[in-house]
Amino acid sequence: MILEEFLKKNAEEIDMELYNLFGAVSGELNKASAHLLLAGGKRLRPAVVMLAAEIIRKGSSRDILPAALALEVTHTFTLVHDDIMDGDSVRRGEPTVHCKWDEPTAILAGDVLYAEAFELISKTIAHDSAKIKSVEILARTCVEICQGQHEDMTFEVRDDVDSYEYIDMVGKKTGKLYAASAAIGGILAGCSLKQMSALYDWGYHSGIAFQIQDDFIDLMASSEKSGKDRASDLREGKQTLVAIKAKEAGVDLSGYRKENLTDEEIEEAISKLNKAGVIKEVEDIAMEHVKHAKDMLIILPECEERKLLSDITDYFITRGF
Amino acid sequence: MILEEFLKKNAEEIDMELYNLFGAVSGELNKASAHLLLAGGKRLRPAVVMLAAEIIRKGSSRDILPAALALEVTHTFTLVHDDIMDGDSVRRGEPTVHCKWDEPTAILAGDVLYAEAFELISKTIAHDSAKIKSVEILARTCVEICQGQHEDMTFEVRDDVDSYEYIDMVGKKTGKLYAASAAIGGILAGCSLKQMSALYDWGYHSGIAFQIQDDFIDLMASSEKSGKDRASDLREGKQTLVAIKAKEAGVDLSGYRKENLTDEEIEEAISKLNKAGVIKEVEDIAMEHVKHAKDMLIILPECEERKLLSDITDYFITRGF
């Protein structure tokens, strides 16, 4: 199966399951919790959970479906809270929860999703020992995501962030949840420790590549295409890898740090970055993580799902603007 | 052992364990997470976890200590987020997390504690099936606490809240976490379903009594004694049981809904409430829940720890201002 087909089918299945669970909730808090969860998305983390499980044990993805949902719910909880902190007003083409409702409701909506993620893990059909191990990994991952988000915020008021700090930060903020998705899928399907470790590392490095690409998308894609405010990183002067490498290359982006940035100004910035070789340099770093991630898969049983996991890594850095 | 001695010894033990876990953390986010956790408190929820476990299996409280900490950590996470929503500046005599740091850090600090609670459950020495059941109960409880907090906020802009809605709200906001504390202590020590149900109901009704008393303390205790701003409920016009019963009795409290309330004005309000029989009526409702709670304990093995659990219920409505 080609990746595109798989992801489409998987997203439809996850959308349906989420709709069954959260589509008919009553009360404003539950509606606020369901809002972003039901606003679509590529459902990449559930796809990773399902594929990792299938690699380890054919037919296991049906049993561990609640865990796949748990990883999407966890991701959504972090987005709801991040949007408050970052002051973002649009996500997946919808108003963010704190804009549609209010900040207290958005804090609680995120907290509700947080709990529901752990509840979903507990409802998976798997050995209790595998479920407890999954709870432990998911909990540690949530701590690391929070640390990554906090570092991301502190980077905004620093001007000396280097590329190693950036990679470590996005590793926590994005890499760890892909790592947990793959590892939890494998664990619940009964993988060995060595397999778990390989799946975890695959997810971690794929996630870093994903986040580097995400920063490119923020810079290059139109608001209509990305469903988010365009170039918010540039406007806010965020310390993305592009910004760090731009600084190293002597490209001054400070003039673009303003609220109302026109598309022309954004194009001008991209042109400067291209000329200075910054875009190429950042792409090369992403490619290193892609290679590292794909190398991890070699110890796993060769099968269609392993190929799809490998294709996902490629997709992470080729998905369009 | 008398309750006071037990609670003192338990609080010292829990303080020490929390200090060992969170006392030497580095980084601002981890410090913000540890701040309120290390600011003392009566450690009542861990006490309940430990007692429930001992009732079911003598000597089990040592094994399930991480779960006792998990319940305190959960409680602390809810306080950190609630303080943001309620705009409170002082808690346990310390500045609240969002005041000492900032709102984004406080959101993340609560999120970190949230994950650590589940991680602690996974580290308990108990059967995996008991741990997964505990995860499930804790997760559902967190959803209910959020719902209770959201209802509490919506009550502020309503003037038709009745006492049944209030009891249901505090049952979610406070009762359920005591219920979970008792049930999880019992489950991890190997209790039967019937025993779990009794422990859960004991905690639920004790917690309701606790919250009614907490509202009294907010009204009557000095800031120095409670470690919180005095009479914040009165100032904010919160729909406490006192306020609801005052309205039913024709006592107008709207004049006290202002930022700078003097101690004389607070005493005047209390005097009006006493004269109208409101205080007595609310105390009677609390006593009904105390009786219900204590009745639940009868099916459990008779022992010193069962007596202490019963004494805790009494303590909940007698603790001073």
Interface residues (C-beta under 8 A of the other chain):
Chain A: G27 E28 L29 N30 H81 I84 M85 E103 P104 T105 I107 L108 G110 D111 V112 Y114 A115 E116 F118 E119 I121 S122 K123 H127 D128 S129 K131 I132 K133 V135 E136 L138 A139 R140 T141 C142 V143 C146 Q147 Q149 H150 M153 T154
Chain B: G27 E28 L29 N30 H81 I84 M85 E103 P104 T105 I107 L108 G110 D111 V112 Y114 A115 E116 F118 E119 I121 S122 K123 H127 D128 S129 K131 I132 K133 V135 E136 L138 A139 R140 T141 C142 V143 C146 Q147 Q149 H150 M153 T154
